[in-house]
Amino acid sequence: MKTFHKMTVISVTVCALTVLSGCSNMSRRDKNTAVGAGVGAVAGAILTGGSGIGTAGGAAVGGVIGHQIGR
């Protein structure tokens, strides 16, 4: 079981680093949109008890708000 846990942690770390490296050439507005979508998705999931529609709706609203910030 410990080997499975180690492999899971390593896999998640590699995936996170790969995803974050893709953000290096994004504009400030693009970064705000991505952060807004992420925060909105988490908030939507929390408020609706993990509903997929709530999570997607939260991501959409958060992305729009993040896009409009700093305009």
N, CA, C and O atoms as a GROMACS GRO file, in nm:
protein
  284
    1MET      N    1   0.082  -0.119   0.000
    1MET     CA    2   0.000   0.000   0.000
    1MET      C    3   0.086   0.126   0.000
    1MET      O    4   0.048   0.227  -0.060
    2LYS      N    5   0.202   0.121   0.067
    2LYS     CA    6   0.288   0.238   0.070
    2LYS      C    7   0.342   0.272  -0.069
    2LYS      O    8   0.357   0.389  -0.103
    3THR      N    9   0.369   0.170  -0.149
    3THR     CA   10   0.418   0.193  -0.284
    3THR      C   11   0.312   0.264  -0.368
    3THR      O   12   0.344   0.355  -0.444
    4PHE      N   13   0.187   0.222  -0.353
    4PHE     CA   14   0.077   0.286  -0.426
    4PHE      C   15   0.064   0.432  -0.384
    4PHE      O   16   0.042   0.519  -0.468
    5HIS      N   17   0.076   0.460  -0.256
    5HIS     CA   18   0.066   0.597  -0.206
    5HIS      C   19   0.181   0.684  -0.261
    5HIS      O   20   0.159   0.798  -0.302
    6LYS      N   21   0.302   0.630  -0.261
    6LYS     CA   22   0.416   0.704  -0.315
    6LYS      C   23   0.397   0.735  -0.463
    6LYS      O   24   0.423   0.847  -0.507
    7MET      N   25   0.351   0.637  -0.538
    7MET     CA   26   0.330   0.658  -0.682
    7MET      C   27   0.221   0.761  -0.706
    7MET      O   28   0.230   0.840  -0.800
    8THR      N   29   0.118   0.762  -0.624
    8THR     CA   30   0.011   0.860  -0.637
    8THR      C   31   0.064   1.000  -0.611
    8THR      O   32   0.034   1.093  -0.686
    9VAL      N   33   0.142   1.017  -0.505
    9VAL     CA   34   0.198   1.148  -0.472
    9VAL      C   35   0.291   1.195  -0.583
    9VAL      O   36   0.287   1.312  -0.621
   10ILE      N   37   0.374   1.108  -0.634
   10ILE     CA   38   0.467   1.145  -0.742
   10ILE      C   39   0.389   1.183  -0.868
   10ILE      O   40   0.422   1.282  -0.933
   11SER      N   41   0.287   1.107  -0.901
   11SER     CA   42   0.207   1.136  -1.020
   11SER      C   43   0.135   1.270  -1.010
   11SER      O   44   0.133   1.347  -1.106
   12VAL      N   45   0.077   1.297  -0.895
   12VAL     CA   46   0.008   1.425  -0.874
   12VAL      C   47   0.107   1.541  -0.881
   12VAL      O   48   0.075   1.645  -0.939
   13THR      N   49   0.224   1.524  -0.825
   13THR     CA   50   0.326   1.630  -0.828
   13THR      C   51   0.371   1.658  -0.971
   13THR      O   52   0.383   1.774  -1.011
   14VAL      N   53   0.396   1.554  -1.047
   14VAL     CA   54   0.439   1.572  -1.186
   14VAL      C   55   0.329   1.640  -1.268
   14VAL      O   56   0.358   1.730  -1.347
   15CYS      N   57   0.206   1.599  -1.249
   15CYS     CA   58   0.095   1.661  -1.322
   15CYS      C   59   0.080   1.808  -1.284
   15CYS      O   60   0.057   1.892  -1.372
   16ALA      N   61   0.091   1.839  -1.157
   16ALA     CA   62   0.078   1.978  -1.112
   16ALA      C   63   0.189   2.065  -1.172
   16ALA      O   64   0.163   2.176  -1.218
   17LEU      N   65   0.311   2.015  -1.173
   17LEU     CA   66   0.421   2.092  -1.230
   17LEU      C   67   0.404   2.111  -1.380
   17LEU      O   68   0.437   2.218  -1.433
   18THR      N   69   0.354   2.011  -1.448
   18THR     CA   70   0.330   2.022  -1.592
   18THR      C   71   0.224   2.127  -1.622
   18THR      O   72   0.239   2.208  -1.713
   19VAL      N   73   0.117   2.124  -1.546
   19VAL     CA   74   0.009   2.221  -1.567
   19VAL      C   75   0.057   2.363  -1.535
   19VAL      O   76   0.027   2.456  -1.609
   20LEU      N   77   0.131   2.380  -1.426
   20LEU     CA   78   0.178   2.513  -1.389
   20LEU      C   79   0.280   2.568  -1.488
   20LEU      O   80   0.288   2.690  -1.505
   21SER      N   81   0.358   2.483  -1.551
   21SER     CA   82   0.456   2.533  -1.648
   21SER      C   83   0.387   2.589  -1.772
   21SER      O   84   0.446   2.671  -1.843
   22GLY      N   85   0.266   2.547  -1.798
   22GLY     CA   86   0.191   2.600  -1.912
   22GLY      C   87   0.142   2.742  -1.891
   22GLY      O   88   0.098   2.807  -1.986
   23CYS      N   89   0.149   2.791  -1.768
   23CYS     CA   90   0.100   2.926  -1.736
   23CYS      C   91   0.209   3.031  -1.748
   23CYS      O   92   0.182   3.148  -1.721
   24SER      N   93   0.329   2.995  -1.787
   24SER     CA   94   0.440   3.089  -1.784
   24SER      C   95   0.428   3.201  -1.886
   24SER      O   96   0.478   3.310  -1.862
   25ASN      N   97   0.362   3.177  -1.999
   25ASN     CA   98   0.353   3.281  -2.100
   25ASN      C   99   0.212   3.339  -2.112
   25ASN      O  100   0.177   3.398  -2.214
   26MET      N  101   0.133   3.324  -2.008
   26MET     CA  102  -0.003   3.378  -2.009
   26MET      C  103   0.000   3.526  -1.971
   26MET      O  104   0.084   3.570  -1.893
   27SER      N  105  -0.093   3.601  -2.027
   27SER     CA  106  -0.104   3.742  -1.988
   27SER      C  107  -0.167   3.751  -1.849
   27SER      O  108  -0.218   3.652  -1.796
   28ARG      N  109  -0.161   3.868  -1.791
   28ARG     CA  110  -0.217   3.888  -1.658
   28ARG      C  111  -0.368   3.860  -1.658
   28ARG      O  112  -0.420   3.800  -1.564
   29ARG      N  113  -0.436   3.901  -1.762
   29ARG     CA  114  -0.581   3.878  -1.772
   29ARG      C  115  -0.611   3.729  -1.782
   29ARG      O  116  -0.706   3.680  -1.720
   30ASP      N  117  -0.530   3.655  -1.858
   30ASP     CA  118  -0.549   3.510  -1.870
   30ASP      C  119  -0.530   3.442  -1.734
   30ASP      O  120  -0.605   3.351  -1.698
   31LYS      N  121  -0.427   3.485  -1.660
   31LYS     CA  122  -0.403   3.428  -1.527
   31LYS      C  123  -0.518   3.458  -1.434
   31LYS      O  124  -0.560   3.371  -1.358
   32ASN      N  125  -0.571   3.581  -1.438
   32ASN     CA  126  -0.685   3.617  -1.354
   32ASN      C  127  -0.807   3.531  -1.388
   32ASN      O  128  -0.880   3.488  -1.299
   33THR      N  129  -0.828   3.505  -1.516
   33THR     CA  130  -0.939   3.422  -1.559
   33THR      C  131  -0.924   3.279  -1.506
   33THR      O  132  -1.019   3.220  -1.456
   34ALA      N  133  -0.803   3.224  -1.517
   34ALA     CA  134  -0.779   3.088  -1.469
   34ALA      C  135  -0.796   3.077  -1.318
   34ALA      O  136  -0.856   2.982  -1.269
   35VAL      N  137  -0.743   3.174  -1.245
   35VAL     CA  138  -0.757   3.172  -1.099
   35VAL      C  139  -0.903   3.188  -1.060
   35VAL      O  140  -0.951   3.118  -0.971
   36GLY      N  141  -0.973   3.278  -1.126
   36GLY     CA  142  -1.115   3.297  -1.098
   36GLY      C  143  -1.196   3.172  -1.123
   36GLY      O  144  -1.285   3.138  -1.045
   37ALA      N  145  -1.165   3.102  -1.232
   37ALA     CA  146  -1.236   2.979  -1.263
   37ALA      C  147  -1.207   2.871  -1.158
   37ALA      O  148  -1.297   2.797  -1.118
   38GLY      N  149  -1.084   2.862  -1.115
   38GLY     CA  150  -1.049   2.764  -1.012
   38GLY      C  151  -1.116   2.790  -0.880
   38GLY      O  152  -1.172   2.700  -0.818
   39VAL      N  153  -1.112   2.915  -0.836
   39VAL     CA  154  -1.176   2.952  -0.710
   39VAL      C  155  -1.328   2.936  -0.721
   39VAL      O  156  -1.392   2.888  -0.628
   40GLY      N  157  -1.383   2.974  -0.834
   40GLY     CA  158  -1.527   2.959  -0.854
   40GLY      C  159  -1.570   2.814  -0.854
   40GLY      O  160  -1.676   2.780  -0.801
   41ALA      N  161  -1.489   2.727  -0.914
   41ALA     CA  162  -1.522   2.584  -0.915
   41ALA      C  163  -1.522   2.526  -0.775
   41ALA      O  164  -1.611   2.449  -0.739
   42VAL      N  165  -1.423   2.563  -0.696
   42VAL     CA  166  -1.417   2.514  -0.558
   42VAL      C  167  -1.536   2.567  -0.479
   42VAL      O  168  -1.601   2.492  -0.406
   43ALA      N  169  -1.565   2.696  -0.492
   43ALA     CA  170  -1.677   2.755  -0.420
   43ALA      C  171  -1.809   2.693  -0.463
   43ALA      O  172  -1.895   2.664  -0.379
   44GLY      N  173  -1.826   2.671  -0.592
   44GLY     CA  174  -1.948   2.609  -0.642
   44GLY      C  175  -1.965   2.468  -0.591
   44GLY      O  176  -2.076   2.426  -0.558
   45ALA      N  177  -1.856   2.394  -0.583
   45ALA     CA  178  -1.862   2.257  -0.532
   45ALA      C  179  -1.897   2.255  -0.384
   45ALA      O  180  -1.974   2.171  -0.339
   46ILE      N  181  -1.841   2.348  -0.309
   46ILE     CA  182  -1.869   2.355  -0.166
   46ILE      C  183  -2.014   2.394  -0.142
   46ILE      O  184  -2.083   2.333  -0.060
   47LEU      N  185  -2.061   2.495  -0.212
   47LEU     CA  186  -2.196   2.545  -0.189
   47LEU      C  187  -2.304   2.448  -0.231
   47LEU      O  188  -2.414   2.448  -0.175
   48THR      N  189  -2.276   2.364  -0.331
   48THR     CA  190  -2.378   2.270  -0.379
   48THR      C  191  -2.353   2.127  -0.334
   48THR      O  192  -2.421   2.036  -0.382
   49GLY      N  193  -2.260   2.107  -0.246
   49GLY     CA  194  -2.234   1.973  -0.196
   49GLY      C  195  -2.168   1.881  -0.296
   49GLY      O  196  -2.188   1.759  -0.290
   50GLY      N  197  -2.090   1.934  -0.388
   50GLY     CA  198  -2.018   1.852  -0.485
   50GLY      C  199  -2.093   1.827  -0.614
   50GLY      O  200  -2.053   1.741  -0.693
   51SER      N  201  -2.200   1.899  -0.638
   51SER     CA  202  -2.277   1.883  -0.762
   51SER      C  203  -2.193   1.925  -0.882
   51SER      O  204  -2.123   2.026  -0.877
   52GLY      N  205  -2.200   1.847  -0.988
   52GLY     CA  206  -2.125   1.880  -1.109
   52GLY      C  207  -2.172   2.009  -1.173
   52GLY      O  208  -2.091   2.089  -1.222
   53ILE      N  209  -2.302   2.030  -1.171
   53ILE     CA  210  -2.357   2.153  -1.229
   53ILE      C  211  -2.315   2.274  -1.146
   53ILE      O  212  -2.281   2.379  -1.202
   54GLY      N  213  -2.316   2.260  -1.014
   54GLY     CA  214  -2.272   2.370  -0.928
   54GLY      C  215  -2.125   2.402  -0.946
   54GLY      O  216  -2.085   2.519  -0.945
   55THR      N  217  -2.045   2.298  -0.964
   55THR     CA  218  -1.902   2.319  -0.985
   55THR      C  219  -1.876   2.388  -1.118
   55THR      O  220  -1.798   2.483  -1.125
   56ALA      N  221  -1.942   2.342  -1.224
   56ALA     CA  222  -1.925   2.403  -1.355
   56ALA      C  223  -1.979   2.546  -1.356
   56ALA      O  224  -1.917   2.635  -1.416
   57GLY      N  225  -2.092   2.569  -1.292
   57GLY     CA  226  -2.148   2.704  -1.284
   57GLY      C  227  -2.056   2.797  -1.207
   57GLY      O  228  -2.036   2.912  -1.247
   58GLY      N  229  -2.000   2.749  -1.097
   58GLY     CA  230  -1.906   2.830  -1.019
   58GLY      C  231  -1.781   2.863  -1.098
   58GLY      O  232  -1.729   2.975  -1.089
   59ALA      N  233  -1.732   2.766  -1.177
   59ALA     CA  234  -1.614   2.791  -1.260
   59ALA      C  235  -1.643   2.895  -1.366
   59ALA      O  236  -1.560   2.982  -1.394
   60ALA      N  237  -1.760   2.887  -1.426
   60ALA     CA  238  -1.797   2.984  -1.530
   60ALA      C  239  -1.809   3.124  -1.473
   60ALA      O  240  -1.755   3.220  -1.528
   61VAL      N  241  -1.880   3.136  -1.361
   61VAL     CA  242  -1.897   3.268  -1.300
   61VAL      C  243  -1.763   3.321  -1.251
   61VAL      O  244  -1.732   3.439  -1.270
   62GLY      N  245  -1.683   3.236  -1.188
   62GLY     CA  246  -1.551   3.279  -1.140
   62GLY      C  247  -1.460   3.320  -1.254
   62GLY      O  248  -1.384   3.416  -1.240
   63GLY      N  249  -1.466   3.249  -1.366
   63GLY     CA  250  -1.383   3.286  -1.481
   63GLY      C  251  -1.422   3.421  -1.538
   63GLY      O  252  -1.335   3.500  -1.576
   64VAL      N  253  -1.551   3.448  -1.544
   64VAL     CA  254  -1.597   3.579  -1.594
   64VAL      C  255  -1.552   3.690  -1.499
   64VAL      O  256  -1.503   3.794  -1.544
   65ILE      N  257  -1.568   3.669  -1.370
   65ILE     CA  258  -1.528   3.771  -1.273
   65ILE      C  259  -1.376   3.792  -1.280
   65ILE      O  260  -1.330   3.906  -1.278
   66GLY      N  261  -1.299   3.682  -1.287
   66GLY     CA  262  -1.155   3.695  -1.297
   66GLY      C  263  -1.112   3.768  -1.423
   66GLY      O  264  -1.015   3.843  -1.421
   67HIS      N  265  -1.183   3.746  -1.532
   67HIS     CA  266  -1.152   3.813  -1.658
   67HIS      C  267  -1.179   3.964  -1.650
   67HIS      O  268  -1.106   4.043  -1.710
   68GLN      N  269  -1.281   4.002  -1.576
   68GLN     CA  270  -1.319   4.142  -1.569
   68GLN      C  271  -1.236   4.223  -1.468
   68GLN      O  272  -1.233   4.345  -1.474
   69ILE      N  273  -1.170   4.154  -1.375
   69ILE     CA  274  -1.090   4.224  -1.274
   69ILE      C  275  -0.969   4.290  -1.342
   69ILE      O  276  -0.905   4.230  -1.428
   70GLY      N  277  -0.941   4.410  -1.304
   70GLY     CA  278  -0.826   4.481  -1.356
   70GLY      C  279  -0.846   4.541  -1.493
   70GLY      O  280  -0.750   4.578  -1.560
   71ARG      N  281  -0.968   4.551  -1.534
   71ARG     CA  282  -0.997   4.605  -1.664
   71ARG      C  283  -0.978   4.752  -1.670
   71ARG      O  284  -0.999   4.814  -1.774
   0.00000   0.00000   0.00000
